Amino acid sequence: MPANKNQLLRMGVIIEMMRKNAMPNYRRFMEEMRRRDPAGTYQLSERTFRRDIQDLQTEFGAPIEY
């Protein structure tokens, strides 16, 4: 289960990108999040991104290879 609403938002963006065949990696994900951020200052560590991917795999059974 997502730890908080920020993680839930990030997971939603990752899933949305996968549905569009954008195959999110850290760089593409950050580009998308900065595009969505009105100030363009969104920050997230690569470690947190990888943790979100892992949570999608283990908690939700998402067929993601990263």
N, C-alpha and C positions, 0 to 999 in steps of 0.2 A: 504494500500500500504506500502511495507517495507520502513522503514525510511532511510536506506542506504544499500550499497552493502554488508556490513558485516551481517546485519540482513537477507538479501536475501540469502546469502550463508548459514547461520545457518538454515533458513527455508528449504532450499533445502536438507540439511543433515537430518533434522528431517523427511521430506517426504520420502527420500530415505530409512531411517531406518524403517519407517512404512511399506513401500512396501516390505521390506525383513522380515516383521513380527518381527523386533527387539524390538518393542514397547519401544520407547525411553523414558527413565526417565532422570533426570538430570545426574546421575552417568554414565549411559551408553552413553549418549550424550557426556559428557566430555571425556570419554575414546576414543570414536570415533574421536573427534576433536583433541585430543592430538596425536592420531595415525597418523592423516593426517598432523599434524604440524611437519615439519622437525626438529625443535628445541625441540619439545615436551613440549612447555611451554604455550600452549593455556590456557587462563583464561576467565571465564565468570561467573557472579553471577547467583545463582539459580533464583533470582527474574527476571533477564533478560530472562532466559530460559522460565520461566512461562509466561512472557509477549509475547514471540514469539509464544508459544502454543496458547495463547488467541487470538493473532492477526490472526493466521491461522484459528481459529474457527470463529471469527467474520467477518473478512474482506474477507476470501476466502471460508467460509462455510465448512471448513474441519470437517469431522465427528470424532473429537478427544475427547476422555474422558480422563481427567487427574485428 
